[in-house]
């Protein structure tokens, strides 16, 4: 079934991106963009570590394990390597390798199988939430930046994340036919994962990017909070609320008419609650 879901996908490669064509004057002085892209490169590359946990979790399901190993993991790592290449092209003075090594050492201590949902179906729907978060985040950056190479890169990655969402949703439905989790239980698992999206991984990545770039400043939580506050102001203007809400509603087993009624108030609430 994964082959059918992937059949219209035209895979892009890192070599397809002409980093020499970057218009550096459009991004070089954008401090927030630097932190976002450098942090994203760290987290995406270490998807390889998270993938190992998922592969163990779905041991015995050949189709799921094969897709995680051969497609999802490789594409997520490619996203990270693409952001790494972009950061190194625009901000060559940043010691990416040293900062990443520090991040990887700390992140490895929290990226454990215990973080997964014990139910295979609910972990699949939780993965849907993560894919919605990344797809929406990269879409908002695409709206924000005017740099052509970065826009191409973000469009490619966002399309990958939406496709990943579709496949995780497909496998969630397969598993849930056996497990029989109701809308309340599914919604609760999704809510828990939504609370985690902006949690430790993003914080740890930002901390090591910031510390490497500002070696004379002792990092503290107020720096992170100040960054988030500024970021939230920008995100409110660029975040694809409708896309995110529609994607989040799609795995939940509710009548179509009810979903249609829920959509406008959820979009309205998201504008106030998502970036507080």
C-alpha positions as CSV (number, residue, x, y, z in Angstrom):
1,X,0.0,0.0,0.0
2,X,2.9,2.4,0.7
3,X,3.9,2.0,-3.0
4,X,0.5,3.2,-4.1
5,X,0.6,6.2,-1.8
6,X,4.1,7.1,-3.1
7,X,3.4,6.4,-6.8
8,X,3.0,10.0,-7.8
9,X,5.9,11.2,-5.7
10,X,8.8,12.7,-7.7
11,X,11.8,12.4,-5.3
12,X,14.2,15.3,-5.0
13,X,17.8,15.0,-4.1
14,X,20.2,17.3,-2.2
15,X,22.2,17.6,-5.5
16,X,19.2,19.2,-7.1
17,X,19.6,22.3,-4.9
18,X,22.0,24.9,-6.3
19,X,23.3,26.5,-3.1
20,X,25.7,28.7,-5.1
21,X,22.6,30.6,-6.3
22,X,21.5,31.7,-2.9
23,X,20.9,35.5,-2.7
24,X,22.7,35.9,0.6
25,X,21.8,39.6,0.9
26,X,18.2,38.5,1.5
27,X,18.9,36.3,4.5
28,X,22.4,37.0,5.9
29,X,21.3,39.5,8.5
30,X,18.1,37.5,9.5
31,X,19.1,36.3,13.0
32,X,15.8,34.5,13.6
33,X,16.1,32.6,10.3
34,X,19.6,31.5,11.2
35,X,18.5,30.0,14.5
36,X,15.5,28.3,13.0
37,X,17.4,26.7,10.1
38,X,20.4,25.7,12.2
39,X,18.2,24.2,14.9
40,X,16.0,22.4,12.3
41,X,19.1,20.9,10.7
42,X,20.1,19.4,14.1
43,X,16.7,17.9,14.8
44,X,16.0,16.6,11.3
45,X,19.4,14.8,11.0
46,X,18.9,13.0,14.3
47,X,15.6,11.7,13.0
48,X,17.8,8.7,12.4
49,X,17.9,8.1,16.1
50,X,14.1,8.5,16.5
51,X,13.6,6.1,13.6
52,X,15.4,3.3,15.4
53,X,12.8,3.6,18.2
54,X,9.9,3.5,15.7
55,X,11.4,0.6,13.9
56,X,11.6,-1.4,17.1
57,X,8.1,-0.3,18.0
58,X,6.7,-1.8,14.8
59,X,8.9,-4.8,14.6
60,X,7.0,-7.6,12.7
61,X,5.2,-5.3,10.3
62,X,7.4,-5.6,7.2
63,X,5.6,-2.8,5.2
64,X,5.9,-0.3,8.0
65,X,9.5,-1.1,9.0
66,X,10.6,-1.1,5.3
67,X,9.0,2.3,4.7
68,X,10.5,3.8,7.9
69,X,14.0,2.5,7.0
70,X,14.0,3.1,3.2
71,X,11.9,6.3,2.9
72,X,11.0,8.2,6.0
73,X,14.3,8.0,7.8
74,X,16.4,8.8,4.7
75,X,14.2,11.7,3.7
76,X,14.1,13.3,7.2
77,X,17.9,13.1,7.4
78,X,18.1,14.6,3.9
79,X,16.0,17.5,5.2
80,X,18.6,18.1,7.9
81,X,21.5,17.8,5.5
82,X,19.9,20.3,3.2
83,X,19.4,22.9,6.0
84,X,23.0,22.2,7.1
85,X,24.3,23.0,3.6
86,X,22.2,26.2,3.5
87,X,23.4,27.4,6.9
88,X,27.0,26.7,5.9
89,X,26.6,28.5,2.6
90,X,25.1,31.7,4.2
91,X,26.8,31.7,7.6
92,X,30.2,29.9,7.0
93,X,31.7,31.2,10.2
94,X,29.3,29.1,12.3
95,X,31.0,26.0,13.6
96,X,28.1,23.6,12.7
97,X,30.0,20.4,13.4
98,X,31.0,21.3,16.9
99,X,27.5,22.6,17.9
100,X,25.9,19.5,16.4
101,X,28.1,17.2,18.3
102,X,27.2,18.8,21.6
103,X,23.5,18.7,20.6
104,X,23.6,15.0,19.6
105,X,25.3,14.0,22.9
106,X,22.5,15.7,24.9
107,X,19.6,14.7,22.7
108,X,20.5,11.0,22.7
109,X,19.7,10.9,26.5
110,X,16.1,11.9,26.0
111,X,15.2,10.3,22.6
112,X,14.2,6.9,24.0
113,X,11.5,4.3,23.3
114,X,9.7,5.4,26.5
115,X,8.7,8.6,24.7
116,X,6.5,6.6,22.3
117,X,2.8,5.8,22.9
118,X,2.5,2.2,24.1
119,X,-0.3,1.6,21.6
120,X,0.9,1.1,18.0
121,X,-2.2,2.9,16.6
122,X,-1.9,5.8,18.9
123,X,1.8,6.3,18.1
124,X,0.9,6.4,14.4
125,X,-1.6,9.1,15.0
126,X,0.9,10.9,17.3
127,X,3.3,10.8,14.4
128,X,0.6,12.4,12.2
129,X,0.6,15.4,14.7
130,X,4.4,15.8,14.3
131,X,4.2,15.7,10.5
132,X,1.4,18.4,10.7
133,X,3.7,20.5,12.9
134,X,6.7,20.2,10.6
135,X,4.7,20.7,7.4
136,X,3.0,23.8,8.8
137,X,6.3,25.2,10.2
138,X,8.0,24.8,6.8
139,X,5.0,26.3,5.0
140,X,5.1,29.3,7.3
141,X,8.8,29.8,6.7
142,X,8.1,29.5,2.9
143,X,5.5,32.4,3.3
144,X,8.0,34.4,5.3
145,X,11.2,34.3,3.3
146,X,11.8,35.8,-0.1
147,X,15.1,34.0,-0.8
148,X,14.5,31.8,-3.9
149,X,16.7,28.8,-3.1
150,X,15.3,28.6,0.4
151,X,11.8,28.8,-0.9
152,X,12.5,25.9,-3.3
153,X,14.0,23.9,-0.5
154,X,11.1,24.6,1.9
155,X,8.6,23.7,-0.7
156,X,10.3,20.3,-1.3
157,X,10.5,19.5,2.4
158,X,6.9,20.6,3.1
159,X,5.7,18.3,0.3
160,X,7.7,15.4,1.9
161,X,6.1,16.1,5.3
162,X,2.6,16.1,3.9
163,X,3.2,12.8,2.2
164,X,4.7,11.3,5.4
165,X,1.5,12.5,7.2
166,X,-0.7,10.7,4.6
167,X,1.2,7.4,5.1
168,X,1.3,7.6,8.9
169,X,-2.5,8.3,8.8
170,X,-3.0,5.2,6.5
171,X,-1.1,3.0,9.0
172,X,-2.9,4.5,11.9
173,X,-6.2,3.5,10.4
174,X,-4.9,0.0,9.7
175,X,-3.8,-0.5,13.3
176,X,-6.8,1.2,14.8
177,X,-9.2,-1.3,13.1
178,X,-7.6,-3.9,15.4
179,X,-7.2,-1.7,18.5
180,X,-10.6,0.1,18.3
181,X,-9.5,3.4,19.9
182,X,-12.4,5.8,20.0
183,X,-12.3,9.5,19.0
184,X,-11.7,10.6,22.6
185,X,-8.7,8.4,23.1
186,X,-7.2,9.3,19.7
187,X,-7.8,13.0,20.4
188,X,-6.1,12.7,23.8
189,X,-3.0,11.1,22.2
190,X,-2.9,13.8,19.6
191,X,-3.2,16.5,22.2
192,X,-0.4,15.0,24.2
193,X,1.9,15.0,21.2
194,X,0.9,18.6,20.3
195,X,2.1,19.7,23.7
196,X,5.5,18.0,23.1
197,X,6.1,19.5,19.6
198,X,7.8,22.6,20.9
199,X,9.4,20.8,23.9
200,X,12.9,19.4,24.5
201,X,14.2,18.8,21.1
202,X,13.7,22.3,19.8
203,X,15.0,23.8,23.1
204,X,18.1,21.7,23.1
205,X,18.9,22.4,19.5
206,X,18.5,26.2,20.0
207,X,20.6,26.1,23.1
208,X,23.6,24.5,21.4
209,X,23.2,26.7,18.3
210,X,23.1,29.8,20.5
211,X,26.0,28.8,22.7
212,X,28.2,28.0,19.7
213,X,27.4,31.4,18.1
214,X,27.7,33.3,21.3
215,X,30.5,31.6,23.3
216,X,31.0,34.6,25.6
217,X,27.3,34.5,26.8
218,X,26.1,31.9,29.4
219,X,22.9,30.4,28.0
220,X,19.8,30.7,30.2
221,X,16.1,30.0,29.8
222,X,15.2,33.6,29.4
223,X,17.2,33.7,26.1
224,X,15.0,30.9,24.8
225,X,11.8,32.5,26.0
226,X,12.7,35.8,24.4
227,X,13.5,34.1,21.1
228,X,10.1,32.3,21.3
229,X,8.3,35.5,21.9
230,X,9.8,37.2,18.9
231,X,9.2,34.1,16.8
232,X,5.6,33.8,17.8
233,X,5.0,37.4,16.6
234,X,6.3,36.4,13.1
235,X,4.6,33.1,13.0
236,X,1.1,34.5,13.6
237,X,1.4,36.3,10.3
238,X,2.6,33.4,8.3
239,X,1.2,30.2,9.9
240,X,-1.1,28.1,7.7
241,X,-3.9,27.6,10.3
242,X,-6.5,26.2,7.9
243,X,-4.1,23.6,6.5
244,X,-3.0,22.5,10.0
245,X,-6.5,22.2,11.4
246,X,-7.8,20.2,8.4
247,X,-4.9,17.8,8.6
248,X,-5.3,17.3,12.3
249,X,-9.0,16.6,12.0
250,X,-8.6,14.1,9.2
251,X,-7.5,11.0,11.3
252,X,-10.2,11.5,13.9
253,X,-13.3,9.3,13.4
254,X,-16.0,11.9,13.5
255,X,-18.9,12.5,11.0
256,X,-17.9,14.7,8.1
257,X,-20.6,17.2,8.9
258,X,-19.3,17.6,12.5
259,X,-15.8,18.1,11.2
260,X,-17.1,20.8,8.9
261,X,-18.8,22.5,11.8
262,X,-15.7,22.2,14.0
263,X,-13.3,23.6,11.4
264,X,-14.0,27.4,11.6
265,X,-14.0,27.6,15.5
266,X,-10.8,25.5,15.7
267,X,-9.1,27.8,13.2
268,X,-10.2,30.8,15.2
269,X,-8.9,29.3,18.4
270,X,-5.6,28.2,16.9
271,X,-4.9,31.8,16.0
272,X,-5.0,32.8,19.6
273,X,-3.8,29.6,21.3
274,X,-1.1,28.2,19.1
275,X,1.4,31.0,19.6
276,X,0.8,32.4,23.0
